[in-house]
Amino acid sequence: FLAGVSAATAFALSRNLSLVQTTHQQGHIAAALYATGNLDFLNQECLVFHVSGGTTDLLLCHGADSVQMLGTSSDLYAGQAVDRLGVRLGFPFPAGQYVSEQAALCTEKIRPKVSVRELQCSLSGLENQCTKLLETGKTPAYVCKYCLLCIGETLVRMANSALLQYPERPVVFAGGVMSSSLIRSYVEHRVPGAHFVPGKFASDNAIGVAILTAREKCGWPTSSM
């Protein structure tokens, strides 16, 4: 990250431009809030999940400017669980796309088992469960679907616990893991006020960084992309 800051600083100085500094997480948050199509979300309090290979965070946000951590995973992150399963099955890393494709092939009804205590979760057990399912002869499609539904159920429980403390807040889901249509469908039917965004906005925080820069430099657009 410091190398990127140095390069951006040098470029800005060479072109006589001002440098706007944001964070990786702010970029994801801004992209998700903007892509909901409700620009008011950028100026009000929302519950935001950032779910990726490096985070499984539940945040209380006022736009992307004020970010307060409410909950997270105590061990493994959601994207790590997905990637580790995919790699175990022989898929390239990152494996999210391939795990989702396999999961779509499974038509069996699955009841996910998760570990959630209010706003905190644990996902290390999910990796062990997937390993045991494969060892007992479950198909890759079944195990992939199980993995994604467990992540979905984890998010549902965390979100509904947060809504008890912060009622009537919009709940927005961001990060690469939220590109999964299976997870989105599962959560949408179980979380009031849930908002998901198109895959490109869920996984590309550069969109959010551009939005934050445009706002700071008064180049703010008037309609959603």
LOMIKOL-726975 format. One record per residue: residue in three letters; x, y, z of N, C-alpha, C, CB in turn. Coordinates in steps of 0.02 Angstrom, whole numbers, plus 50000, padded with zeros to 5 digits. Glycine has a CB too. Example, Ala and Ser with C-alpha at 12.3 -4.5 7.8 and 13.67 -1.06 7.14 Angstrom:
% LOMIKOL-726975
ALA506604971650390506154977550390506604983550390505654977650452SER506424988850354506844994750357506455000250394507044997050286
END
This chain:
% LOMIKOL-726975
PHE500414994050000500005000050000500435006350000499535000050060LEU500995006250036501425012050038501725013449969501975011150089ALA501865008149932502125009149864501615012749821502315002349832GLY500985010949830500455014249792500385021549811499795010749803VAL500435023049876500405029949898500985033949869500425030349976SER501575031049868502155034549841502065035949767502785030349852ALA501805031049730501705031949658501175037249645501505025249625ALA500635037049684500095041949674500335048949692499485040149718THR500735049549744500995056049764501445058849710501385055449829ALA501885054649683502345056849630501955059049568502835051349612PHE501445055149550501045056849491500675063449501500535051249475ALA500385064349561500015070449575500475076549572499685070049643LEU501075075849600501545081449599501775083049528502155079849643SER501885077849488502125078949420501605082249376502345072449389ARG500965081349392500425084249352500095090249387499895078949338ASN500375092249443500105097849482499375096549501500175104349442LEU499245090449524498575088549545498555087449621498345082149509SER497985088449651497915086949723497835079449732497305090749754LEU498055076849789498025069749804497455068449854498705067149831VAL496995064149836496445062249880496595055249906495755062549843GLN496635054649972496805048150002496175044950031497345048950056THR496065038550014495515034650041495805027950065494955033549988THR495375023550088495595016850107495255011650062495435015350181HIS495535005650062495255000150023494524998950043495664993650033GLN494404998950108493724997550132493245003150115493744996450207GLN493465009450121493035015050101492825014550028493395021650114GLY493285012249987493125011349916492565006449905493745009149877HIS492605000649939492074995649933491414998349960492264989249972ILE491435001850016490825004450046490495009549999490985007750114ALA490895014249973490615019449929490335016349865491155024549911ALA490685011449837490435008249776489765004749789490945003149750ALA489715001349845489104997849861488525002549874489204993249921LEU488645007849914488125012649929487875016049866488365017849979TYR488335017949823488155021349761487765016849715488785023949726ALA487975010649710487675006049662486985003549683488125000249650THR486785004849745486105003049764485595007149724485995003949839GLY485835012749696485385017249660485055022449703484865013149625ASN485175021949769484905026849816485475031149841484525023349875LEU485565037049811486135041349829486085043949900486175047049780ASP485485043749930485415045949999485825041650047484685045850020PHE485955035350027486345030950070487055033650082486385023950039LEU487305037750037487975040550046487985046050099488225043449980ASN487385047950123487345053350172486945051350234487045059550141GLN486825044850244486445042750302486765036550333485715041250282GLU486515034750392486785029050428486535022550398486615029450502CYS486985018050383486825011550354487235006050388486945011450277LEU486965000050388487354994150406487664991350343486904988850443VAL488314990450343488664988250283489084982050299489104993950254PHE488984976850260489424970950264489964971550211489014964350256HIS490584970550231491134970050184491394962950189491704975450198VAL491244958850139491374951650142491824949750084490714947550140SER492444947750099492934946250047493424941050074493304952550024GLY493984940350039494504935650061494884938250121494974934250005GLY494834944650135495214947550190494784950650244495684952750165THR494124950550235493664953450284493004949650285493544960850270THR492704949350343492004947550350491734952250403491894939750369ASP491674958550385491554963850433490844966550427492054969450425LEU490544967950485489904971450489490054978350516489394967550535LEU489874983450477490064990350492489454994750499490534993050439LEU489494999550544489005004850548489315010950514488795006450622CYS489015013050458489325018250416488855024250409489505015450347HIS489165030050409488805036050387489145038050321488825041950441GLY488835035950266489195036350202489805031950207489385043750185ALA490345034050174490985030550180491475034450223491285029350110ASP491235039850252491685044250290491775041950362491425051350289SER491225039550393491245037250462491105029750463490745041150506VAL491595025850486491525018550484491675015750554492015015450431GLN491185012250583491265009250649491175001750644490765012350700MET491664998050669491624990750668491114988350720492314987650681LEU490634984350699490154981450744490284974050756489454982350718GLY490484970450703490594963350709491054960750655489934959650707THR491324954750666491784951850617491854944350631492484955350620SER492274941050593492434934050606493024933650654492584930250540SER492984929050700493524928250749494104924250721493264924750812ASP494024921350661494564917250634494594917750557494484909950655LEU494284913050523494314912750450493824917750420494164905650425TYR494024920750363493564925250327493184921350274493964931050295ALA492614924150254492174920650208492524918850142491554924750193GLY492874923650113493224922450051493764917150057493524928750025GLN494084916850115494594911650127494274904750127494964912950193ALA493694904150159493344897650161493174895350091492714898150204VAL492924899950050492744898349981493354896249941492394904249947ASP493894900249946494494898849907494824892349928494984904549914ARG494834890949992495154884750016494764878649991495194884750092LEU494114879149991493714873649964493854872849890492954874749977GLY493854878349854493974878049782494644875149764493914884849752VAL495154877249799495834874649787495854867149803496354878449828ARG495524865149857495504858049875495174853949819495114857049941LEU494704856949785494364853549730494734854049664493664856349721GLY495304857549664495714857949604495594864049561495614851949563PHE495214868949586495074874849547495624880049555494394877849567PRO495704884449506496204889849512496024894649568496274893649446PHE496524898049594496424903249644496414910049611496964902949700PRO495964914549628495404913849674494854909449644495124920649693ALA494504905949687494064900449664493324902049668494214894349703GLY493144908149687492434909749698491984908149639492374916849715GLN492204909949580491794908749520491654901349510492134911649458TYR492164897249520492104890049508491684886649562492804886849505VAL491764889049624491344886349678490614887949665491574889149746SER490474894049642489784896049627489494891849570489754903449609GLU489904890649519489664886549463489504879449485490194886449407GLN489924876649528489784869949554489154869949597490384867449595ALA489084874849639488504875249684487854875449645488554881349730ALA487864878649588487254879349547487024872549519487374884149490LEU487474867649518487304861049492486934856749543487934857549470CYS486944858849606486644854849659485914856649669487024855749726THR485474851649666484754852849674484504850349742484364849349618GLU484944847549782484744845049848484604850749896485284840449876LYS484134849649941483994854549993484514853850048483274853550022ILE484784859450070485334859450118485154863950177485994861850085ARG485294861450236485194865450297485884867250326484764861450351PRO486084873550319486744875550342486804875750418486924882350314LYS487394874050443487544874450514488094879650524487774867450542VAL487954884650566488414890250573488564891750646488134896450538SER489084895850657489274897950724489264905550727489984895150743VAL488724908150757488634915450762488394917150832488124918050709ARG488714921950863488494924550928488384932050920489014923050984GLU487754933950914487554940950903487904943850841487714945150965LEU488394948250850488714951550793489384948450774488804958850807GLN489574943050807490214939750795490094932850766490634939350860CYS490544930650722490484924050692491154920450692490204924550621SER491114914050681491714909850672491604905550610491844905350736LEU492094905650565492034901950502492544896350494492084906650444SER492974895550545493484890150539493154883350538493984890550597GLY492594882650573492244876250573491964874550505491684876350624LEU491804879650465491534878450398492044874650355491344885050365GLU492664876550360493184873050321493214865650341493884876350332ASN493174864350406493194857450430492574853550408493254857250506GLN491994856850410491374853550388491414851550314490784858150399CYS491674856050273491724854650201492204848850188491964860850162THR492744848650226493224843050219492894836450236493834844250264LYS492524836350292492184830250313491654828050263491874831150382LEU491294832850235490774831150186491074827850125490374837450166LEU491644830450102491984827450044492234820450061492574831850021GLU492494819650122492754813150142492214807850150493134813850208THR491604810150164491044805350171490684804050105490544807950222GLY490954806950050490684805349985490204810349954490364798949988LYS490094816049987489664821149957489994823849894489514826850008THR489594825549845489854828049781490144835049790489294828049727PRO490604836949746490864843749747490304848949742491354844849692ALA489794847649701489244852349693488874853349760488744849949639TYR488754847849795488404848249860488824852249910488274841149887VAL489464850849913489894854149963489974861549947490584850749966CYS490024863249883490074870249864489434874049883490194870949789LYS488864870949871488234874149890488194874749965487624870049863TYR488404869650002488394869950074488824875650100488644863250104CYS489414876450072489874881650093489564888550083490534881250053LEU489284889850025489004896450010488384897850053488824896949936LEU487974892750064487374893850106487564895050179486914887850100CYS488094891950202488324893250270488554900550277488904888450288ILE488884903050227489084910150228488454914450228489534911850169GLY487974912750186487354916450183486994916550250486904913650129GLU486934910750282486594910250346486964914150400486514902950367THR487624914050397488024917950445487864925350439488784916750433LEU487834927850378487694934950366486984936650388487794936650292VAL486514932150375485814933250395485764934150471485374927350373ARG486094929850508486044930150581486384936550608486354923950613MET486954938250581487294944250602486884950450586487994944750570ALA486594950550525486214956450504485594957350547486004955650430ASN485234952050560484624952650600484764954450672484234946150596SER485334952150698485544954350765485694961750766486164950250789ALA486024964150713486194971250709485564975550703486654972550650LEU485064973050666484444976850657484044977450722484014973550604LEU484154972950769483844973650834484124979650872483934967250875GLN484774980950861485114986550894485044993050855485844984850905TYR485014992350788484974998150744484394997250696485654999250704PRO483784997650721483194996050679483105001050622482574996050722GLU482814998450569482625002350510483215005150470482185007950532ARG483815003050486484375005050444484395000850381485045004450482PRO484565003750324484694999650265485294995050278484835004050202VAL485264989050250485814984350256486104983150186485584977550289VAL486734984950178487064984550112487634979550115487314991650090PHE487694975450063488194970150062488704971650007487864963250051ALA489344971950026489884973549980490444968449986490154980649993GLY490914968649939491484964049939491394958449888491574961150007GLY491944955549868491934950649814491494944549827492614948349802VAL491444942249889491044936349904490304937649888491124934349978MET490104943949892489404945549881489224945549806489234952349910SER489694943849764489544942749693489154936149682490184942649652SER489154931849733488814925449727488054926449724488994920849786SER487744924249670487024924849663486664920449713486804923049592LEU486964914849732486654910349781486614913649850487044903649785ILE487154916749870487164920249935486674926049934487874922649952ARG486674929849879486224935649875485494933349881486324939349808SER485314928149844484624925749845484424923349915484524920149795TYR484884919949948484744917250014484624922950064485314912850038VAL485054928050062485024933450111484434938150097485674937450110GLU484304939550034483774944250016483094942250044483724944849941HIS482974935750049482334933250073482294932950149482194926350044ARG482844934550183482864933650256483074939850295483324928150272VAL483294945050260483514951250294483094957150269484274952450281PRO482694960150312482304966050291482774971750271481834968250348GLY482614974950216483004980750195483694979050168483084985450252ALA483784972950144484434970950117484524973750046484504963350116HIS485114976250033485274978949967485914975749941485354986749969PHE485864972749882486444969949848486564973949784486354962449832VAL487164973849761487344977849703487614973349648487864983249722PRO487624975649586487914971649531488614969449548487904975549465GLY488804963649521489454960649537490044965349530489564954749495LYS490044969449477490624973849466490714978849523490554977549399PHE490154980849553490194985549609490374981849673489544989349618ALA490194975549679490334971749739491074970149746489934965249739SER491414969349690492104967049693492624972249675492184961249647ASP492424977949647492904982949623492874989249666492784984649549ASN493344989849714493324995649757493585001949722493744994349819ALA493895001349663494135007149627493555011649606494535005049565ILE492975008649594492385012649578492215017249636491775008049561GLY492235014449696492095018449755492605023949766492055014149815VAL493235022449754493765027449762493645033249714494455024349749ALA493445031649652493285036849603492705041249627493135033749535ILE492195038049656491615041649681491815046349738491075036849706LEU492215043949785492435048049841492845053949817492825043949891THR493275052749768493685058149740493245063349705494205055449692ALA492755060949667492305065549632491915069849681491815061649587ARG491695066749736491325070649786491765076049817491045065949842GLU492375074249834492825079049867493015084749820493455075549891LYS493045083149756493265088249707492675091349669493765085249658CYS492075090449698491465093549670491335091349599491535101149672GLY491515085249583491345082549517490835077049523491965079849482TRP490395077749573489915072449591489375071549539489605073849659PRO489275065449513488755064049464488065064549495488855057149432THR487555064949454486875065849479486445059649470486555071549443SER486695054349440486295048349430486735042149438485955048349362SER486415036549454486775030349463487005027549397486355025249499MET487575023949399487835020949338487415014949318488565018949348
END
